[in-house]
């Protein structure tokens, strides 16, 4: 990692104030209407005025030589002058030459979850020598740990799957992000599948993504994955596998879709190691003969997908002006970890006052839904809307879109090639073993020396809960103001997307086992709003989305809602902020009241009076003063306003005084109970409803205005 060490001093230098001021010192000598006539290095001159270096270029303009700095080499991760950086694999991994690509597509109506019939079977497969192994990937076990990497992986001729002339399905997973270890034909149209654990581990079997060919249309096939390790799964709550057909994509422009019947997640026979495993089984009829199809746990988003996306930004003359792409570090396999700096360039000291926002994703490679949320965020923040422009003018965004590209490439679910969970090693000093999280922590530390970081958010996927929610950090050992302040942004987010984000599912505590996570480490470094955003692999139990799966557009829309909530949170007009604060105070009061009722025989009137006089009771003036002092956002020249507020400024001011009043307690208590109830019936309320326009949804009446 010596090359990474050399890059440490400038790994996060993008368009910071210091860089801009240094560049201005050179550019003040340059005429604005220059025409490039010649280009030489300063080393070509014997003039003692110029140092002997190849890092200063001399341009001949209007009769004189003008100096400028050479663009740093190897700093840009993507370039318009050459191809994308090729993906590097562990040397022993076999990789097919075929490049797998999928179209983007959103179903016209939300896809409902599976409703169990009670007739689902639980296939059990005793070991039998008569069964036919039709696919086996043994290359992953040639080394006990990571040794070195190669572009394209194993260079020896690949073992080809048996070309069956009968109706046996053919499987393949030796492509980027693919995961399937073994396929066994146990009956004419039934297959037992085994997914590969994370490389250099014997666990973390959750992610699957494989290709199937040689099928017959109209035949009921059964697939059973037999080596899951988690007792609880969203497949038990109606989640369906994802399916992609190349013929459907070509003929009808249909992409990934939810499929399957007789879906069942259940405990199976103990394995040879004595551990209990769990199976997922489903049946399916392919729509076409001799098609090329894919099954996946979640919508794939590969390292190549990210590189192509970043290349499009880098080649865009507009977006590349305010989005600078750099290499944060290199992974164990020497793949690049990119960092984006997004802000409007300024040539004066005002840019030093800009506060920072940090977003990261894909520290767990199998949580592909986090990449789709990240894509939605980048699409919006790099767009031409007035709100996006306002955000770029106000903040400096530091974005690491893929923290674990090695794991993404090889099809891991949770670990890096070190065989460890990176999101438990943010406190580690082993830079060579965990480079991406080490350099991320280092980047944040240096950034905090330059400017205030008002929010950090790490994007994840969740395998057991529906909806989208956040984990925060508990500030109960500090003032009540900080205790509630950490909950305001998630509450605002739930107001802005009430059919996807669940505030009642949010948790704010620091468990000992989570002390090495990015969320907790950044919080202990001094970032008060430090969150993990968890997105379900399944769908929603809320509002019009209830009982349906999330599409990629649903996930992408969370990027927009994140930006919208950031505008609400930081707006100098504190109406929405104080309304959320009041609602949180009422929630806490009623939770405390319910606990007292359960544990005490004291009369209700005495309990109420005691709560009113408690030191943890509401003190609006103290809260307002301390919160204003904490955020210090009202001194900004531009007044943040969301699109909805700009369209209803008058109504917002009329409700300012109402926003300082306490909501009706009975209504809040009822709402709190409803939000905490476990939704058992996940059938959609309106099955015929089609997808709504997420970017024009109004806030609910019961929340923010």
ABEGO torsion letter per residue (X at the ends): XAAAAAAAAAAABBABAAAAAAAAAAAAABBABBBBABBBBAAABABAABBBBAABBBBBBGGBBBBBBBBBBGABABBAABBBBBBBBBAABBBBABBBBBBBBBBABBBBBBBBAGABBBBBBBBBAABBBABBBAAAAABABBABBBBGEBABBBBBBBBBABABBBBBABBBGBBBABBBBABAABBBBBBBBBBGBABGBABBBBBBBGBBBGBBBBBBBAABABABBAAAAGBBBBBBBAAAAAAAGBBBBBBEBGBBBBBBBBBAAGBBBBBBBBBBBBABBGBBBBBBABBBBBAAAAAAAAAAAAABAAAAAABBBBBABBBAAGBBBBBBBBBBBBABAAAAABBBBBBBBGABAABAAAAAAAAAAAAAAABABAAAAAAAAABBBBBBABABAAAAAAGBAABBAAGBBAAAAAABABAAABAAAAAAAAAAAAAAAABBBABBBBBBBBAABBEBBBBBBBAAABBAAAAAAAAAAAAAAAAABAAABBAAABBBBBBAAAAABAAAAAAAAGBABBBBBBBBABBBABEAABGBBBBAAAAAAAAAAAAAAAAAAABABAAAAAAAAAAAAAAAAAAAAAAAAAABABBAAAAAAAAAABAABBBAAAAAAAAAAAAGAAABABBBBBAAAAAAAAAAAAAAAAAABBBBAAAAAAAAAAAABBBABABBABAABBBBBAAABBBBAABBX
